[in-house]
């Protein structure tokens, strides 16, 4: 269920943002951490064709979904900082 996945992504981002802010991390540092996670997921998705027979169009959809979910995480992180 994509709605549940997006909601969970927002919850994760909000929680991460709140904790990072409490620990004194800047918004930039927090977003850099989420970018590291995004890069890891994208790299994994890009390596799938080597390990799994998957069509390029399917991989494109996968990358879009990863991006959409992680956008929600990053927006929730930023929102947590705005609310402090």
C-alpha positions in Angstrom: 0.0 0.0 0.0 1.8 3.1 -1.2 -0.2 5.4 1.1 1.0 3.5 4.1 4.6 3.5 2.8 4.5 7.3 2.3 3.0 7.8 5.8 5.7 5.7 7.3 8.3 7.7 5.4 6.9 10.9 6.8 6.9 9.4 10.3 10.5 8.3 10.0 11.6 11.7 8.6 9.7 13.6 11.4 11.3 11.4 14.1 14.8 11.6 12.6 14.4 15.4 12.2 13.3 15.8 15.8 16.1 13.7 17.2 18.7 15.2 15.0 17.6 18.7 16.0 17.7 17.7 19.7 21.2 16.4 19.2 22.3 19.8 17.8 22.8 18.7 14.2 22.1 21.3 11.6 19.5 20.9 9.0 22.2 20.6 6.4 23.9 17.7 8.3 20.6 16.0 8.8 19.8 16.2 5.1 23.3 15.0 4.2 22.5 11.8 6.2 19.3 11.3 4.3 21.1 11.8 1.0 23.6 9.1 2.0 20.7 6.8 2.6 19.1 7.8 -0.7 22.3 7.2 -2.6 22.6 3.7 -1.1 19.1 2.8 -2.1 19.6 4.1 -5.6 22.9 2.3 -6.0 21.2 -0.9 -4.9 18.4 -0.4 -7.4 20.8 0.4 -10.2 22.7 -2.8 -9.5 19.6 -5.0 -9.7 19.9 -5.6 -13.4 23.2 -7.3 -12.9 21.7 -9.7 -10.3 18.1 -10.0 -11.4 16.4 -10.1 -14.7 14.5 -6.9 -14.7 13.4 -4.7 -17.5 14.7 -1.1 -17.7 11.2 0.3 -17.5 10.6 -1.6 -14.2 13.9 -0.2 -12.8 12.8 3.3 -13.8 9.5 2.8 -11.8 11.5 1.5 -8.9 13.8 4.5 -8.9 10.8 6.9 -9.1 9.2 5.2 -6.1 12.5 5.3 -4.1 12.8 9.0 -4.9 9.2 9.7 -4.0 9.5 7.9 -0.6 12.8 9.6 0.3 11.4 13.0 -0.8 8.8 12.5 1.9 11.5 11.6 4.5 13.5 14.7 3.6 10.5 17.0 3.6 9.5 15.7 7.0 13.0 16.2 8.4 12.9 19.8 7.2 9.4 20.2 8.7 10.6 19.0 12.0 13.3 21.7 12.0 10.8 24.4 11.1 8.6 23.4 14.0 11.3 23.8 16.7 
